[in-house]
Amino acid sequence: MSTSEFAAFLRRPSLTLAAIFVAAYAGFFTYSYAVRKEAGAQQSVPHAEPTRAERVAVSTIASPTATLPAQPSATAAASTAAAVPAAVDPQPLAVSAETAANWMADATGYDREARALTVVTLATAPKAQATPILQRVLRGGALEDMQLALQSLRTLAVSQGDADGRIREVLRQTIYDGGTDEAILHDAQAALDDIERSAQTNGRR
């Protein structure tokens, strides 16, 4: 078909309307397809949930009058601190009479190693039960055992206190008797001085 024939063909009213209709339909179809494609792409993107910080920020902005949690006052803090008991010196629980008797036997027995181990262990024993045993060692024990006994007595008085003066009295008797080695007398006096200073520092007599 030549150009003139095609132009004559388009000049026909019915054919012209048909061509316009086809062109409009094609354009509409292309536009609809593009819109559906864009909508599908948007739906394929997962929706991100807001974080906790974002929710808190939004709620704070939305509610400017929201209040923060109340802080404890100085008075309340002081009351709480006052309710906590102060630390006290540990007081070991009393042992049975049988255990105390075994300590006495080991501290004054024939086994040198058992004697030394028992005398050192008595430094952490209940003061009321350990003191008489250590006093017996000071009255008739070997020199090395007496030195360990003085150290244990000093530790007992400093850690558990000597409010009744029992340990200091044992040390004074050891010094005044004068029948022991000079080194023991010197160590006994040094232990007594340490206990006196500790009692004055801690306000305990």
C-alpha positions, 0 to 999 in steps of 0.5 A: 500500500502506497503512502497516498492510499494509506492516507486515504484509508485513514481519512475514512471516519470509521477507521480513524475512530478505531485507530484512536480507540486502539491507541488509547487502549494500548496506552491505558494498558501500559499505564496499568501495568506500570502501576501494578508493577510499582505497587508489587515492588512496594509490597515486597519490601518488608515493613521494619518494626520500630525499635524500643528506643524509637518507641520511647522517643515517640512516646516522650514527644507525644507526652511531654508531661511524662515524668521520670521514675522518682529518685530516692531522697537523701533521707531515705538513703540514710535510713537504708544505710542505718538499717544495715548492721555494722560489721563485727568481729567473727566469733567462732561457734563453741565446739564440743567438750570432746573436741576441746579435750582432743585439742588439749591432748594434741597440744600437750602430747608427745607428737611434735608436729601434732603439738605445733599444728594444734597450737597454731589452729587454736588461733582461730578457735573459740577464745573461751576454749582455746585460752586455757589450752594455750595457757597450759602450753605456756606453763610447761610446753617446749620452747617452740610450742610456747612461742607459737602459743604466744602468737595464737594468744595475740591473734585471738585477742586482736581478732575476737577481742579481750573484753574480759582481760583473760588473755592479758592476764595469762600473758602477765602471769607468764611474765611475772612468773619469771621461770621461763626463757628470756626470749619467751618473756620478751615475746610475752611482753610484746604480745601484751603491748600489741593487745593493749594498743589494739584495744585502745584503737578499737575502743575495747578494753 
